[in-house]
Amino acid sequence: MTDDEQDVILVTKYGMCIRFSEKDVRPTGRVSMGVRGMNLGDHDEVIGMQISNQGKYLLIASEKGMGKLTDMDEFTRQNRGGKGVKCYKITEKTGDVVGMKAVDEDSEIMMINTEGIVIRMKCSDISVYGRITSGVKLINLPENEKVASIAKVRKASAEIDGEEIEISEDEEETETPIEE
């Protein structure tokens, strides 16, 4: 849920990005086509959307295992429906953009390749770069494989007596004996 005060961020497979106010998106009926978020170049397509309050950084990953974090503040607000700005430098070494997520330094992500292999990594281990860069190698891939998708790992939590607690990966939830 949003509060009408956030920005929508769209990223395309050719490394373009647009950030606009969610107030610019008017309500439409369920059978309508909606509104144009971004004007796309030839053969380009939107690969992801995030809301600005979902993280301090935008993680962008390419099909050849390259990726980077970029501070959300580097993406200035524009009008909805524009071309956007370059957010990732596409080269033969990087391939197209396959995923993007809004993350924080303490977030973790999972990357899955076309052969079904999944790796998990901490965002604190990923370098922060400017908008028009390619980033660093996040995963080593054989020549015939590509990154298929990325996902943000949600923190596990449990509720005890109405109070939410976080469970780290190394701990297990145990029952506490009730004293009578």
Protein Blocks (a to p, Z undefined) as FASTA:
>chain_A
ZZhlaccddddfkopacdddfklpccddfkbgbjafbdcdehiacfbdcdfklofbdcdd
dfkopacdddfklpccddehiabjafbdcdfknopafbdcdddfkbccddddfkopacdd
dfklpccddfkbgbjafbdcdfkbccfbdcddddddddeehiacdddfkbccddddddZZ
